[in-house]
């Protein structure tokens, strides 16, 4: 996952990222998941 994957359009229609902590869940169903946390800094 890259910073580019976290971009979104804000209220001014700018394609941006915001700093913060993120938690990712990956799995084939809701009971069998791997999790990871990371922080995006400016």
CHARMM internal coordinates of N, CA and C (Angstrom, degrees):
IC EDIT
DIST 1 N 1 CA 1.4352
DIST 1 CA 1 C 1.5235
ANGL 1 N 1 CA 1 C 107.60
DIST 1 C 2 N 1.3156
ANGL 1 CA 1 C 2 N 115.39
DIHE 1 N 1 CA 1 C 2 N 135.33
DIST 2 N 2 CA 1.4651
ANGL 1 C 2 N 2 CA 120.41
DIHE 1 CA 1 C 2 N 2 CA -179.09
DIST 2 CA 2 C 1.5260
ANGL 2 N 2 CA 2 C 110.11
DIHE 1 C 2 N 2 CA 2 C -118.07
DIST 2 C 3 N 1.3140
ANGL 2 CA 2 C 3 N 115.88
DIHE 2 N 2 CA 2 C 3 N 170.89
DIST 3 N 3 CA 1.4629
ANGL 2 C 3 N 3 CA 120.66
DIHE 2 CA 2 C 3 N 3 CA 176.48
DIST 3 CA 3 C 1.5291
ANGL 3 N 3 CA 3 C 110.40
DIHE 2 C 3 N 3 CA 3 C -58.82
DIST 3 C 4 N 1.3048
ANGL 3 CA 3 C 4 N 116.49
DIHE 3 N 3 CA 3 C 4 N -35.57
DIST 4 N 4 CA 1.4691
ANGL 3 C 4 N 4 CA 121.76
DIHE 3 CA 3 C 4 N 4 CA 179.34
DIST 4 CA 4 C 1.5346
ANGL 4 N 4 CA 4 C 111.13
DIHE 3 C 4 N 4 CA 4 C -59.70
DIST 4 C 5 N 1.3176
ANGL 4 CA 4 C 5 N 117.57
DIHE 4 N 4 CA 4 C 5 N -34.27
DIST 5 N 5 CA 1.4676
ANGL 4 C 5 N 5 CA 122.38
DIHE 4 CA 4 C 5 N 5 CA 179.75
DIST 5 CA 5 C 1.5259
ANGL 5 N 5 CA 5 C 112.55
DIHE 4 C 5 N 5 CA 5 C -67.78
DIST 5 C 6 N 1.3234
ANGL 5 CA 5 C 6 N 118.25
DIHE 5 N 5 CA 5 C 6 N -19.28
DIST 6 N 6 CA 1.4612
ANGL 5 C 6 N 6 CA 122.52
DIHE 5 CA 5 C 6 N 6 CA -176.96
DIST 6 CA 6 C 1.5253
ANGL 6 N 6 CA 6 C 113.27
DIHE 5 C 6 N 6 CA 6 C -98.23
DIST 6 C 7 N 1.3075
ANGL 6 CA 6 C 7 N 117.62
DIHE 6 N 6 CA 6 C 7 N 2.05
DIST 7 N 7 CA 1.4637
ANGL 6 C 7 N 7 CA 120.59
DIHE 6 CA 6 C 7 N 7 CA -177.82
DIST 7 CA 7 C 1.5230
ANGL 7 N 7 CA 7 C 111.49
DIHE 6 C 7 N 7 CA 7 C -73.10
DIST 7 C 8 N 1.3316
ANGL 7 CA 7 C 8 N 114.72
DIHE 7 N 7 CA 7 C 8 N 150.23
DIST 8 N 8 CA 1.4572
ANGL 7 C 8 N 8 CA 122.57
DIHE 7 CA 7 C 8 N 8 CA 177.38
DIST 8 CA 8 C 1.5271
ANGL 8 N 8 CA 8 C 108.26
DIHE 7 C 8 N 8 CA 8 C -149.67
DIST 8 C 9 N 1.3276
ANGL 8 CA 8 C 9 N 116.36
DIHE 8 N 8 CA 8 C 9 N 166.51
DIST 9 N 9 CA 1.4572
ANGL 8 C 9 N 9 CA 120.91
DIHE 8 CA 8 C 9 N 9 CA 177.05
DIST 9 CA 9 C 1.5242
ANGL 9 N 9 CA 9 C 109.15
DIHE 8 C 9 N 9 CA 9 C -88.96
DIST 9 C 10 N 1.3408
ANGL 9 CA 9 C 10 N 115.81
DIHE 9 N 9 CA 9 C 10 N 125.13
DIST 10 N 10 CA 1.4645
ANGL 9 C 10 N 10 CA 119.81
DIHE 9 CA 9 C 10 N 10 CA 178.05
DIST 10 CA 10 C 1.5283
ANGL 10 N 10 CA 10 C 110.04
DIHE 9 C 10 N 10 CA 10 C -85.65
DIST 10 C 11 N 1.3300
ANGL 10 CA 10 C 11 N 116.56
DIHE 10 N 10 CA 10 C 11 N -173.31
DIST 11 N 11 CA 1.4646
ANGL 10 C 11 N 11 CA 121.33
DIHE 10 CA 10 C 11 N 11 CA -176.31
DIST 11 CA 11 C 1.5303
ANGL 11 N 11 CA 11 C 113.05
DIHE 10 C 11 N 11 CA 11 C -65.36
DIST 11 C 12 N 1.3426
ANGL 11 CA 11 C 12 N 117.52
DIHE 11 N 11 CA 11 C 12 N -18.39
DIST 12 N 12 CA 1.4693
ANGL 11 C 12 N 12 CA 121.95
DIHE 11 CA 11 C 12 N 12 CA 177.27
DIST 12 CA 12 C 1.5323
ANGL 12 N 12 CA 12 C 111.53
DIHE 11 C 12 N 12 CA 12 C -96.39
DIST 12 C 13 N 1.3378
ANGL 12 CA 12 C 13 N 115.88
DIHE 12 N 12 CA 12 C 13 N 10.54
DIST 13 N 13 CA 1.4686
ANGL 12 C 13 N 13 CA 123.71
DIHE 12 CA 12 C 13 N 13 CA -178.59
DIST 13 CA 13 C 1.5242
ANGL 13 N 13 CA 13 C 112.62
DIHE 12 C 13 N 13 CA 13 C 60.88
DIST 13 C 14 N 1.3364
ANGL 13 CA 13 C 14 N 115.80
DIHE 13 N 13 CA 13 C 14 N 32.09
DIST 14 N 14 CA 1.4618
ANGL 13 C 14 N 14 CA 121.87
DIHE 13 CA 13 C 14 N 14 CA 173.74
DIST 14 CA 14 C 1.5214
ANGL 14 N 14 CA 14 C 107.77
DIHE 13 C 14 N 14 CA 14 C -95.59
DIST 14 C 15 N 1.3165
ANGL 14 CA 14 C 15 N 117.31
DIHE 14 N 14 CA 14 C 15 N 138.17
DIST 15 N 15 CA 1.4635
ANGL 14 C 15 N 15 CA 123.05
DIHE 14 CA 14 C 15 N 15 CA 179.94
DIST 15 CA 15 C 1.5269
ANGL 15 N 15 CA 15 C 107.38
DIHE 14 C 15 N 15 CA 15 C -86.61
DIST 15 C 16 N 1.3337
ANGL 15 CA 15 C 16 N 118.21
DIHE 15 N 15 CA 15 C 16 N 103.48
DIST 16 N 16 CA 1.4633
ANGL 15 C 16 N 16 CA 122.93
DIHE 15 CA 15 C 16 N 16 CA -168.89
DIST 16 CA 16 C 1.5292
ANGL 16 N 16 CA 16 C 111.91
DIHE 15 C 16 N 16 CA 16 C -133.34
DIST 16 C 17 N 1.3292
ANGL 16 CA 16 C 17 N 114.59
DIHE 16 N 16 CA 16 C 17 N 167.88
DIST 17 N 17 CA 1.4605
ANGL 16 C 17 N 17 CA 122.01
DIHE 16 CA 16 C 17 N 17 CA 167.08
DIST 17 CA 17 C 1.5186
ANGL 17 N 17 CA 17 C 107.52
DIHE 16 C 17 N 17 CA 17 C -119.26
DIST 17 C 18 N 1.3128
ANGL 17 CA 17 C 18 N 116.45
DIHE 17 N 17 CA 17 C 18 N 157.47
DIST 18 N 18 CA 1.4551
ANGL 17 C 18 N 18 CA 121.78
DIHE 17 CA 17 C 18 N 18 CA 174.91
DIST 18 CA 18 C 1.5166
ANGL 18 N 18 CA 18 C 108.31
DIHE 17 C 18 N 18 CA 18 C -124.01
DIST 18 C 19 N 1.3341
ANGL 18 CA 18 C 19 N 116.50
DIHE 18 N 18 CA 18 C 19 N 141.03
DIST 19 N 19 CA 1.4637
ANGL 18 C 19 N 19 CA 119.07
DIHE 18 CA 18 C 19 N 19 CA 178.40
DIST 19 CA 19 C 1.5290
ANGL 19 N 19 CA 19 C 110.48
DIHE 18 C 19 N 19 CA 19 C -67.67
DIST 19 C 20 N 1.3144
ANGL 19 CA 19 C 20 N 115.42
DIHE 19 N 19 CA 19 C 20 N 155.24
DIST 20 N 20 CA 1.4537
ANGL 19 C 20 N 20 CA 119.88
DIHE 19 CA 19 C 20 N 20 CA 177.44
DIST 20 CA 20 C 1.5095
ANGL 20 N 20 CA 20 C 111.86
DIHE 19 C 20 N 20 CA 20 C 157.39
DIST 20 C 21 N 1.3248
ANGL 20 CA 20 C 21 N 114.99
DIHE 20 N 20 CA 20 C 21 N 178.74
DIST 21 N 21 CA 1.4587
ANGL 20 C 21 N 21 CA 121.55
DIHE 20 CA 20 C 21 N 21 CA 177.58
DIST 21 CA 21 C 1.5225
ANGL 21 N 21 CA 21 C 108.95
DIHE 20 C 21 N 21 CA 21 C -95.13
DIST 21 C 22 N 1.3185
ANGL 21 CA 21 C 22 N 115.57
DIHE 21 N 21 CA 21 C 22 N 139.08
DIST 22 N 22 CA 1.4584
ANGL 21 C 22 N 22 CA 121.85
DIHE 21 CA 21 C 22 N 22 CA -178.45
DIST 22 CA 22 C 1.5165
ANGL 22 N 22 CA 22 C 109.14
DIHE 21 C 22 N 22 CA 22 C -129.03
DIST 22 C 23 N 1.3209
ANGL 22 CA 22 C 23 N 115.54
DIHE 22 N 22 CA 22 C 23 N 147.98
DIST 23 N 23 CA 1.4560
ANGL 22 C 23 N 23 CA 121.43
DIHE 22 CA 22 C 23 N 23 CA 175.88
DIST 23 CA 23 C 1.5272
ANGL 23 N 23 CA 23 C 107.69
DIHE 22 C 23 N 23 CA 23 C -126.31
DIST 23 C 24 N 1.3284
ANGL 23 CA 23 C 24 N 116.11
DIHE 23 N 23 CA 23 C 24 N 129.54
DIST 24 N 24 CA 1.4604
ANGL 23 C 24 N 24 CA 122.29
DIHE 23 CA 23 C 24 N 24 CA -176.75
DIST 24 CA 24 C 1.5225
ANGL 24 N 24 CA 24 C 109.21
DIHE 23 C 24 N 24 CA 24 C -112.24
DIST 24 C 25 N 1.3224
ANGL 24 CA 24 C 25 N 115.84
DIHE 24 N 24 CA 24 C 25 N 135.17
DIST 25 N 25 CA 1.4591
ANGL 24 C 25 N 25 CA 122.84
DIHE 24 CA 24 C 25 N 25 CA 176.57
DIST 25 CA 25 C 1.5236
ANGL 25 N 25 CA 25 C 107.87
DIHE 24 C 25 N 25 CA 25 C -118.02
DIST 25 C 26 N 1.3384
ANGL 25 CA 25 C 26 N 117.23
DIHE 25 N 25 CA 25 C 26 N 127.99
DIST 26 N 26 CA 1.4623
ANGL 25 C 26 N 26 CA 121.71
DIHE 25 CA 25 C 26 N 26 CA 179.66
DIST 26 CA 26 C 1.5189
ANGL 26 N 26 CA 26 C 108.53
DIHE 25 C 26 N 26 CA 26 C -132.43
DIST 26 C 27 N 1.3173
ANGL 26 CA 26 C 27 N 116.61
DIHE 26 N 26 CA 26 C 27 N 130.59
DIST 27 N 27 CA 1.4548
ANGL 26 C 27 N 27 CA 119.70
DIHE 26 CA 26 C 27 N 27 CA 178.03
DIST 27 CA 27 C 1.5094
ANGL 27 N 27 CA 27 C 111.76
DIHE 26 C 27 N 27 CA 27 C -179.97
DIST 27 C 28 N 1.3161
ANGL 27 CA 27 C 28 N 114.69
DIHE 27 N 27 CA 27 C 28 N 173.04
DIST 28 N 28 CA 1.4634
ANGL 27 C 28 N 28 CA 119.89
DIHE 27 CA 27 C 28 N 28 CA -179.70
DIST 28 CA 28 C 1.5222
ANGL 28 N 28 CA 28 C 112.44
DIHE 27 C 28 N 28 CA 28 C -86.43
DIST 28 C 29 N 1.3506
ANGL 28 CA 28 C 29 N 116.55
DIHE 28 N 28 CA 28 C 29 N -16.74
DIST 29 N 29 CA 1.4591
ANGL 28 C 29 N 29 CA 120.93
DIHE 28 CA 28 C 29 N 29 CA 176.35
DIST 29 CA 29 C 1.5238
ANGL 29 N 29 CA 29 C 108.39
DIHE 28 C 29 N 29 CA 29 C -157.18
DIST 29 C 30 N 1.3282
ANGL 29 CA 29 C 30 N 117.08
DIHE 29 N 29 CA 29 C 30 N 176.54
DIST 30 N 30 CA 1.4631
ANGL 29 C 30 N 30 CA 120.81
DIHE 29 CA 29 C 30 N 30 CA -174.03
DIST 30 CA 30 C 1.5268
ANGL 30 N 30 CA 30 C 114.16
DIHE 29 C 30 N 30 CA 30 C -73.66
DIST 30 C 31 N 1.3200
ANGL 30 CA 30 C 31 N 118.00
DIHE 30 N 30 CA 30 C 31 N -12.11
DIST 31 N 31 CA 1.4684
ANGL 30 C 31 N 31 CA 121.11
DIHE 30 CA 30 C 31 N 31 CA -179.80
DIST 31 CA 31 C 1.5219
ANGL 31 N 31 CA 31 C 113.22
DIHE 30 C 31 N 31 CA 31 C -100.40
DIST 31 C 32 N 1.3128
ANGL 31 CA 31 C 32 N 117.24
DIHE 31 N 31 CA 31 C 32 N -16.57
DIST 32 N 32 CA 1.4655
ANGL 31 C 32 N 32 CA 121.86
DIHE 31 CA 31 C 32 N 32 CA -175.96
DIST 32 CA 32 C 1.5267
ANGL 32 N 32 CA 32 C 108.69
DIHE 31 C 32 N 32 CA 32 C -122.37
DIST 32 C 33 N 1.3395
ANGL 32 CA 32 C 33 N 116.21
DIHE 32 N 32 CA 32 C 33 N 82.76
DIST 33 N 33 CA 1.4659
ANGL 32 C 33 N 33 CA 119.77
DIHE 32 CA 32 C 33 N 33 CA -174.93
DIST 33 CA 33 C 1.5218
ANGL 33 N 33 CA 33 C 111.68
DIHE 32 C 33 N 33 CA 33 C -129.39
DIST 33 C 34 N 1.3066
ANGL 33 CA 33 C 34 N 114.77
DIHE 33 N 33 CA 33 C 34 N 153.81
DIST 34 N 34 CA 1.4566
ANGL 33 C 34 N 34 CA 122.89
DIHE 33 CA 33 C 34 N 34 CA 168.70
DIST 34 CA 34 C 1.5199
ANGL 34 N 34 CA 34 C 106.48
DIHE 33 C 34 N 34 CA 34 C -106.53
DIST 34 C 35 N 1.3250
ANGL 34 CA 34 C 35 N 116.95
DIHE 34 N 34 CA 34 C 35 N 142.66
DIST 35 N 35 CA 1.4571
ANGL 34 C 35 N 35 CA 120.31
DIHE 34 CA 34 C 35 N 35 CA 179.04
DIST 35 CA 35 C 1.5190
ANGL 35 N 35 CA 35 C 109.95
DIHE 34 C 35 N 35 CA 35 C -125.37
DIST 35 C 36 N 1.3027
ANGL 35 CA 35 C 36 N 114.49
DIHE 35 N 35 CA 35 C 36 N 152.57
DIST 36 N 36 CA 1.4569
ANGL 35 C 36 N 36 CA 121.02
DIHE 35 CA 35 C 36 N 36 CA 176.47
DIST 36 CA 36 C 1.5202
ANGL 36 N 36 CA 36 C 108.04
DIHE 35 C 36 N 36 CA 36 C -150.69
DIST 36 C 37 N 1.3189
ANGL 36 CA 36 C 37 N 116.60
DIHE 36 N 36 CA 36 C 37 N 145.49
DIST 37 N 37 CA 1.4611
ANGL 36 C 37 N 37 CA 122.26
DIHE 36 CA 36 C 37 N 37 CA 177.28
DIST 37 CA 37 C 1.5165
ANGL 37 N 37 CA 37 C 108.95
DIHE 36 C 37 N 37 CA 37 C -117.19
DIST 37 C 38 N 1.3176
ANGL 37 CA 37 C 38 N 115.66
DIHE 37 N 37 CA 37 C 38 N 146.68
DIST 38 N 38 CA 1.4574
ANGL 37 C 38 N 38 CA 120.52
DIHE 37 CA 37 C 38 N 38 CA 174.55
DIST 38 CA 38 C 1.5186
ANGL 38 N 38 CA 38 C 108.65
DIHE 37 C 38 N 38 CA 38 C -151.85
DIST 38 C 39 N 1.3254
ANGL 38 CA 38 C 39 N 115.81
DIHE 38 N 38 CA 38 C 39 N 164.26
DIST 39 N 39 CA 1.4539
ANGL 38 C 39 N 39 CA 121.71
DIHE 38 CA 38 C 39 N 39 CA -179.79
DIST 39 CA 39 C 1.5178
ANGL 39 N 39 CA 39 C 109.31
DIHE 38 C 39 N 39 CA 39 C -122.83
DIST 39 C 40 N 1.3220
ANGL 39 CA 39 C 40 N 116.13
DIHE 39 N 39 CA 39 C 40 N 132.45
DIST 40 N 40 CA 1.4540
ANGL 39 C 40 N 40 CA 122.34
DIHE 39 CA 39 C 40 N 40 CA 175.16
DIST 40 CA 40 C 1.5187
ANGL 40 N 40 CA 40 C 107.55
DIHE 39 C 40 N 40 CA 40 C -99.15
DIST 40 C 41 N 1.3189
ANGL 40 CA 40 C 41 N 116.27
DIHE 40 N 40 CA 40 C 41 N 122.46
DIST 41 N 41 CA 1.4603
ANGL 40 C 41 N 41 CA 121.46
DIHE 40 CA 40 C 41 N 41 CA -179.20
DIST 41 CA 41 C 1.5165
ANGL 41 N 41 CA 41 C 109.81
DIHE 40 C 41 N 41 CA 41 C -114.38
DIST 41 C 42 N 1.3201
ANGL 41 CA 41 C 42 N 116.50
DIHE 41 N 41 CA 41 C 42 N 149.25
DIST 42 N 42 CA 1.4782
ANGL 41 C 42 N 42 CA 121.21
DIHE 41 CA 41 C 42 N 42 CA 174.22
DIST 42 CA 42 C 1.4930
ANGL 42 N 42 CA 42 C 110.06
DIHE 41 C 42 N 42 CA 42 C -88.94
END
COOR INIT
IC SEED 1 N 1 CA 1 C
IC BUILD
